[in-house]
Protein backbone atom coordinates (compact mmCIF):
# COMPACT_ATOMS: atom_id res chain seq x y z
CA UNK A 1 0.00 0.00 0.00
CA UNK A 2 1.34 3.43 -0.96
CA UNK A 3 0.99 6.02 1.77
CA UNK A 4 0.85 9.78 1.40
CA UNK A 5 4.27 10.12 3.04
CA UNK A 6 5.71 7.55 0.60
CA UNK A 7 4.26 9.47 -2.35
CA UNK A 8 5.63 12.74 -0.96
CA UNK A 9 9.05 11.20 -0.45
CA UNK A 10 9.01 9.75 -3.98
CA UNK A 11 8.20 13.21 -5.37
CA UNK A 12 11.00 14.78 -3.34
CA UNK A 13 13.51 12.26 -4.74
CA UNK A 14 12.24 12.95 -8.27
CA UNK A 15 12.45 16.72 -7.71
CA UNK A 16 15.94 16.56 -6.19
CA UNK A 17 17.33 14.23 -8.86
CA UNK A 18 15.50 16.08 -11.61
CA UNK A 19 16.96 19.40 -10.49
CA UNK A 20 20.46 17.90 -10.45
CA UNK A 21 19.83 16.46 -13.91
CA UNK A 22 18.46 19.73 -15.31
CA UNK A 23 21.59 21.59 -14.24
CA UNK A 24 23.90 18.75 -15.25
CA UNK A 25 22.29 18.46 -18.70
CA UNK A 26 22.85 22.18 -19.25
CA UNK A 27 26.47 21.96 -18.05
CA UNK A 28 27.22 19.07 -20.41
CA UNK A 29 25.61 21.02 -23.29
CA UNK A 30 27.68 24.13 -22.58
CA UNK A 31 30.96 22.29 -22.09
CA UNK A 32 30.64 20.00 -25.13
CA UNK A 33 28.67 21.99 -27.72
CA UNK A 34 29.24 25.62 -26.73
CA UNK A 35 32.86 25.61 -25.55
CA UNK A 36 34.60 22.51 -26.93
CA UNK A 37 32.99 21.86 -30.34
CA UNK A 38 31.73 25.46 -30.69
CA UNK A 39 28.85 24.36 -32.90
CA UNK A 40 26.52 26.80 -31.17
CA UNK A 41 26.50 29.39 -28.43
CA UNK A 42 23.70 30.62 -26.18
CA UNK A 43 23.03 33.79 -28.16
CA UNK A 44 24.54 32.96 -31.55
CA UNK A 45 21.20 33.81 -33.16
CA UNK A 46 21.68 37.39 -31.92
CA UNK A 47 25.47 37.90 -31.88
CA UNK A 48 27.45 36.76 -34.92
CA UNK A 49 29.66 33.85 -33.79
CA UNK A 50 32.01 34.38 -36.77
CA UNK A 51 33.20 37.84 -35.71
CA UNK A 52 35.67 38.33 -32.86
CA UNK A 53 33.32 40.63 -30.91
CA UNK A 54 30.41 38.28 -31.48
CA UNK A 55 32.40 35.26 -30.35
CA UNK A 56 33.61 37.04 -27.22
CA UNK A 57 30.05 38.10 -26.37
CA UNK A 58 28.72 34.60 -26.99
CA UNK A 59 31.40 32.96 -24.85
CA UNK A 60 30.72 35.47 -22.05
CA UNK A 61 27.00 34.61 -22.07
CA UNK A 62 27.85 30.89 -22.28
CA UNK A 63 29.97 31.33 -19.15
CA UNK A 64 27.24 33.21 -17.30
CA UNK A 65 24.74 30.52 -18.27
CA UNK A 66 27.19 27.86 -17.08
CA UNK A 67 27.48 29.60 -13.70
CA UNK A 68 23.70 29.78 -13.41
CA UNK A 69 23.33 26.09 -14.21
CA UNK A 70 26.02 25.21 -11.67
CA UNK A 71 23.78 27.03 -9.19
CA UNK A 72 20.74 25.00 -10.30
CA UNK A 73 22.73 21.79 -9.94
CA UNK A 74 23.91 22.94 -6.50
CA UNK A 75 20.29 23.47 -5.44
CA UNK A 76 19.49 19.94 -6.62
CA UNK A 77 22.42 18.52 -4.69
CA UNK A 78 21.26 20.46 -1.62
CA UNK A 79 17.76 19.02 -2.01
CA UNK A 80 19.25 15.53 -2.32
CA UNK A 81 21.42 16.06 0.75
CA UNK A 82 18.43 17.24 2.80
CA UNK A 83 16.43 14.24 1.69
CA UNK A 84 18.98 11.54 2.54
CA UNK A 85 20.82 13.17 5.44
CA UNK A 86 19.62 11.68 8.69
CA UNK A 87 17.26 9.24 6.98
CA UNK A 88 17.36 5.56 7.84
CA UNK A 89 15.81 4.66 4.49
CA UNK A 90 17.92 3.25 1.67
CA UNK A 91 16.97 5.12 -1.47
CA UNK A 92 16.91 3.36 -4.84
CA UNK A 93 19.93 4.19 -6.98
CA UNK A 94 17.99 3.35 -10.14
CA UNK A 95 15.20 5.73 -9.14
CA UNK A 96 17.67 8.54 -8.43
CA UNK A 97 19.63 7.99 -11.66
CA UNK A 98 16.35 7.85 -13.58
CA UNK A 99 15.28 11.15 -12.05
CA UNK A 100 18.63 12.73 -13.01
CA UNK A 101 18.18 11.51 -16.62
CA UNK A 102 14.59 12.85 -16.59
CA UNK A 103 15.95 16.24 -15.49
CA UNK A 104 18.66 16.25 -18.18
CA UNK A 105 16.09 15.26 -20.80
CA UNK A 106 13.75 17.98 -19.55
CA UNK A 107 16.50 20.58 -19.93
CA UNK A 108 17.27 19.42 -23.47
CA UNK A 109 13.59 19.43 -24.48
CA UNK A 110 13.21 22.91 -22.97
CA UNK A 111 16.38 24.08 -24.76
CA UNK A 112 15.29 22.51 -28.04
CA UNK A 113 11.80 23.99 -28.00
CA UNK A 114 12.35 27.38 -26.35
CA UNK A 115 15.92 28.30 -27.42
CA UNK A 116 15.87 26.78 -30.90
CA UNK A 117 12.29 27.33 -32.04
CA UNK A 118 10.35 29.83 -29.89
CA UNK A 119 13.04 32.46 -29.14
CA UNK A 120 15.41 31.51 -31.99
CA UNK A 121 18.41 32.21 -29.74
CA UNK A 122 20.59 29.62 -31.43
CA UNK A 123 20.55 26.46 -33.52
CA UNK A 124 22.35 23.19 -32.83
CA UNK A 125 24.83 24.07 -35.60
CA UNK A 126 25.54 27.70 -36.55
CA UNK A 127 23.75 28.85 -39.67
CA UNK A 128 21.41 25.86 -40.18
CA UNK A 129 18.22 24.59 -38.60
CA UNK A 130 18.78 21.12 -40.06
CA UNK A 131 20.00 19.59 -36.78
CA UNK A 132 17.30 21.08 -34.51
CA UNK A 133 14.77 18.23 -35.02
CA UNK A 134 17.46 15.63 -34.31
CA UNK A 135 18.39 17.44 -31.09
CA UNK A 136 14.75 17.44 -30.03
CA UNK A 137 14.33 13.74 -30.90
CA UNK A 138 17.37 12.75 -28.81
CA UNK A 139 16.10 14.98 -25.99
CA UNK A 140 12.69 13.28 -25.97
CA UNK A 141 14.47 9.90 -26.05
CA UNK A 142 16.50 10.92 -22.97
CA UNK A 143 13.30 11.93 -21.21
CA UNK A 144 11.72 8.57 -22.10
CA UNK A 145 14.76 6.57 -20.92
CA UNK A 146 14.76 8.47 -17.62
CA UNK A 147 11.04 7.83 -17.20
CA UNK A 148 11.54 4.11 -17.89
CA UNK A 149 14.33 3.96 -15.30
CA UNK A 150 12.13 5.69 -12.71
CA UNK A 151 9.19 3.37 -13.42
CA UNK A 152 11.32 0.22 -13.51
CA UNK A 153 12.79 1.04 -10.10
CA UNK A 154 9.47 0.05 -8.53
CA UNK A 155 9.70 2.86 -5.99
CA UNK A 156 12.14 5.30 -4.52
CA UNK A 157 13.33 3.07 -1.70
CA UNK A 158 15.83 0.27 -2.26
CA UNK A 159 14.53 -3.25 -1.86
CA UNK A 160 15.58 -5.07 1.29
CA UNK A 161 18.01 -7.89 0.51
LUMSE-775619 format. One record per residue (C-alpha): residue in three letters; x, y, z. Coordinates in Angstrom, 1 decimal, decimal comma, padded with zeros to 4 digits, m for minus. Layout:
N
code Ala xx X yy Y zz Z .
...
END
This chain:
161
code Unk xx 000,0 yy 000,0 zz 000,0 .
code Unk xx 001,3 yy 003,4 zz m001,0 .
code Unk xx 001,0 yy 006,0 zz 001,8 .
code Unk xx 000,8 yy 009,8 zz 001,4 .
code Unk xx 004,3 yy 010,1 zz 003,0 .
code Unk xx 005,7 yy 007,6 zz 000,6 .
code Unk xx 004,3 yy 009,5 zz m002,4 .
code Unk xx 005,6 yy 012,7 zz m001,0 .
code Unk xx 009,1 yy 011,2 zz m000,4 .
code Unk xx 009,0 yy 009,8 zz m004,0 .
code Unk xx 008,2 yy 013,2 zz m005,4 .
code Unk xx 011,0 yy 014,8 zz m003,3 .
code Unk xx 013,5 yy 012,3 zz m004,7 .
code Unk xx 012,2 yy 013,0 zz m008,3 .
code Unk xx 012,4 yy 016,7 zz m007,7 .
code Unk xx 015,9 yy 016,6 zz m006,2 .
code Unk xx 017,3 yy 014,2 zz m008,9 .
code Unk xx 015,5 yy 016,1 zz m011,6 .
code Unk xx 017,0 yy 019,4 zz m010,5 .
code Unk xx 020,5 yy 017,9 zz m010,4 .
code Unk xx 019,8 yy 016,5 zz m013,9 .
code Unk xx 018,5 yy 019,7 zz m015,3 .
code Unk xx 021,6 yy 021,6 zz m014,2 .
code Unk xx 023,9 yy 018,7 zz m015,3 .
code Unk xx 022,3 yy 018,5 zz m018,7 .
code Unk xx 022,9 yy 022,2 zz m019,3 .
code Unk xx 026,5 yy 022,0 zz m018,1 .
code Unk xx 027,2 yy 019,1 zz m020,4 .
code Unk xx 025,6 yy 021,0 zz m023,3 .
code Unk xx 027,7 yy 024,1 zz m022,6 .
code Unk xx 031,0 yy 022,3 zz m022,1 .
code Unk xx 030,6 yy 020,0 zz m025,1 .
code Unk xx 028,7 yy 022,0 zz m027,7 .
code Unk xx 029,2 yy 025,6 zz m026,7 .
code Unk xx 032,9 yy 025,6 zz m025,6 .
code Unk xx 034,6 yy 022,5 zz m026,9 .
code Unk xx 033,0 yy 021,9 zz m030,3 .
code Unk xx 031,7 yy 025,5 zz m030,7 .
code Unk xx 028,8 yy 024,4 zz m032,9 .
code Unk xx 026,5 yy 026,8 zz m031,2 .
code Unk xx 026,5 yy 029,4 zz m028,4 .
code Unk xx 023,7 yy 030,6 zz m026,2 .
code Unk xx 023,0 yy 033,8 zz m028,2 .
code Unk xx 024,5 yy 033,0 zz m031,6 .
code Unk xx 021,2 yy 033,8 zz m033,2 .
code Unk xx 021,7 yy 037,4 zz m031,9 .
code Unk xx 025,5 yy 037,9 zz m031,9 .
code Unk xx 027,5 yy 036,8 zz m034,9 .
code Unk xx 029,7 yy 033,9 zz m033,8 .
code Unk xx 032,0 yy 034,4 zz m036,8 .
code Unk xx 033,2 yy 037,8 zz m035,7 .
code Unk xx 035,7 yy 038,3 zz m032,9 .
code Unk xx 033,3 yy 040,6 zz m030,9 .
code Unk xx 030,4 yy 038,3 zz m031,5 .
code Unk xx 032,4 yy 035,3 zz m030,4 .
code Unk xx 033,6 yy 037,0 zz m027,2 .
code Unk xx 030,0 yy 038,1 zz m026,4 .
code Unk xx 028,7 yy 034,6 zz m027,0 .
code Unk xx 031,4 yy 033,0 zz m024,8 .
code Unk xx 030,7 yy 035,5 zz m022,1 .
code Unk xx 027,0 yy 034,6 zz m022,1 .
code Unk xx 027,8 yy 030,9 zz m022,3 .
code Unk xx 030,0 yy 031,3 zz m019,1 .
code Unk xx 027,2 yy 033,2 zz m017,3 .
code Unk xx 024,7 yy 030,5 zz m018,3 .
code Unk xx 027,2 yy 027,9 zz m017,1 .
code Unk xx 027,5 yy 029,6 zz m013,7 .
code Unk xx 023,7 yy 029,8 zz m013,4 .
code Unk xx 023,3 yy 026,1 zz m014,2 .
code Unk xx 026,0 yy 025,2 zz m011,7 .
code Unk xx 023,8 yy 027,0 zz m009,2 .
code Unk xx 020,7 yy 025,0 zz m010,3 .
code Unk xx 022,7 yy 021,8 zz m009,9 .
code Unk xx 023,9 yy 022,9 zz m006,5 .
code Unk xx 020,3 yy 023,5 zz m005,4 .
code Unk xx 019,5 yy 019,9 zz m006,6 .
code Unk xx 022,4 yy 018,5 zz m004,7 .
code Unk xx 021,3 yy 020,5 zz m001,6 .
code Unk xx 017,8 yy 019,0 zz m002,0 .
code Unk xx 019,2 yy 015,5 zz m002,3 .
code Unk xx 021,4 yy 016,1 zz 000,8 .
code Unk xx 018,4 yy 017,2 zz 002,8 .
code Unk xx 016,4 yy 014,2 zz 001,7 .
code Unk xx 019,0 yy 011,5 zz 002,5 .
code Unk xx 020,8 yy 013,2 zz 005,4 .
code Unk xx 019,6 yy 011,7 zz 008,7 .
code Unk xx 017,3 yy 009,2 zz 007,0 .
code Unk xx 017,4 yy 005,6 zz 007,8 .
code Unk xx 015,8 yy 004,7 zz 004,5 .
code Unk xx 017,9 yy 003,2 zz 001,7 .
code Unk xx 017,0 yy 005,1 zz m001,5 .
code Unk xx 016,9 yy 003,4 zz m004,8 .
code Unk xx 019,9 yy 004,2 zz m007,0 .
code Unk xx 018,0 yy 003,4 zz m010,1 .
code Unk xx 015,2 yy 005,7 zz m009,1 .
code Unk xx 017,7 yy 008,5 zz m008,4 .
code Unk xx 019,6 yy 008,0 zz m011,7 .
code Unk xx 016,4 yy 007,8 zz m013,6 .
code Unk xx 015,3 yy 011,1 zz m012,1 .
code Unk xx 018,6 yy 012,7 zz m013,0 .
code Unk xx 018,2 yy 011,5 zz m016,6 .
code Unk xx 014,6 yy 012,8 zz m016,6 .
code Unk xx 016,0 yy 016,2 zz m015,5 .
code Unk xx 018,7 yy 016,3 zz m018,2 .
code Unk xx 016,1 yy 015,3 zz m020,8 .
code Unk xx 013,7 yy 018,0 zz m019,5 .
code Unk xx 016,5 yy 020,6 zz m019,9 .
code Unk xx 017,3 yy 019,4 zz m023,5 .
code Unk xx 013,6 yy 019,4 zz m024,5 .
code Unk xx 013,2 yy 022,9 zz m023,0 .
code Unk xx 016,4 yy 024,1 zz m024,8 .
code Unk xx 015,3 yy 022,5 zz m028,0 .
code Unk xx 011,8 yy 024,0 zz m028,0 .
code Unk xx 012,4 yy 027,4 zz m026,4 .
code Unk xx 015,9 yy 028,3 zz m027,4 .
code Unk xx 015,9 yy 026,8 zz m030,9 .
code Unk xx 012,3 yy 027,3 zz m032,0 .
code Unk xx 010,4 yy 029,8 zz m029,9 .
code Unk xx 013,0 yy 032,5 zz m029,1 .
code Unk xx 015,4 yy 031,5 zz m032,0 .
code Unk xx 018,4 yy 032,2 zz m029,7 .
code Unk xx 020,6 yy 029,6 zz m031,4 .
code Unk xx 020,5 yy 026,5 zz m033,5 .
code Unk xx 022,3 yy 023,2 zz m032,8 .
code Unk xx 024,8 yy 024,1 zz m035,6 .
code Unk xx 025,5 yy 027,7 zz m036,6 .
code Unk xx 023,7 yy 028,8 zz m039,7 .
code Unk xx 021,4 yy 025,9 zz m040,2 .
code Unk xx 018,2 yy 024,6 zz m038,6 .
code Unk xx 018,8 yy 021,1 zz m040,1 .
code Unk xx 020,0 yy 019,6 zz m036,8 .
code Unk xx 017,3 yy 021,1 zz m034,5 .
code Unk xx 014,8 yy 018,2 zz m035,0 .
code Unk xx 017,5 yy 015,6 zz m034,3 .
code Unk xx 018,4 yy 017,4 zz m031,1 .
code Unk xx 014,7 yy 017,4 zz m030,0 .
code Unk xx 014,3 yy 013,7 zz m030,9 .
code Unk xx 017,4 yy 012,7 zz m028,8 .
code Unk xx 016,1 yy 015,0 zz m026,0 .
code Unk xx 012,7 yy 013,3 zz m026,0 .
code Unk xx 014,5 yy 009,9 zz m026,0 .
code Unk xx 016,5 yy 010,9 zz m023,0 .
code Unk xx 013,3 yy 011,9 zz m021,2 .
code Unk xx 011,7 yy 008,6 zz m022,1 .
code Unk xx 014,8 yy 006,6 zz m020,9 .
code Unk xx 014,8 yy 008,5 zz m017,6 .
code Unk xx 011,0 yy 007,8 zz m017,2 .
code Unk xx 011,5 yy 004,1 zz m017,9 .
code Unk xx 014,3 yy 004,0 zz m015,3 .
code Unk xx 012,1 yy 005,7 zz m012,7 .
code Unk xx 009,2 yy 003,4 zz m013,4 .
code Unk xx 011,3 yy 000,2 zz m013,5 .
code Unk xx 012,8 yy 001,0 zz m010,1 .
code Unk xx 009,5 yy 000,0 zz m008,5 .
code Unk xx 009,7 yy 002,9 zz m006,0 .
code Unk xx 012,1 yy 005,3 zz m004,5 .
code Unk xx 013,3 yy 003,1 zz m001,7 .
code Unk xx 015,8 yy 000,3 zz m002,3 .
code Unk xx 014,5 yy m003,3 zz m001,9 .
code Unk xx 015,6 yy m005,1 zz 001,3 .
code Unk xx 018,0 yy m007,9 zz 000,5 .
END
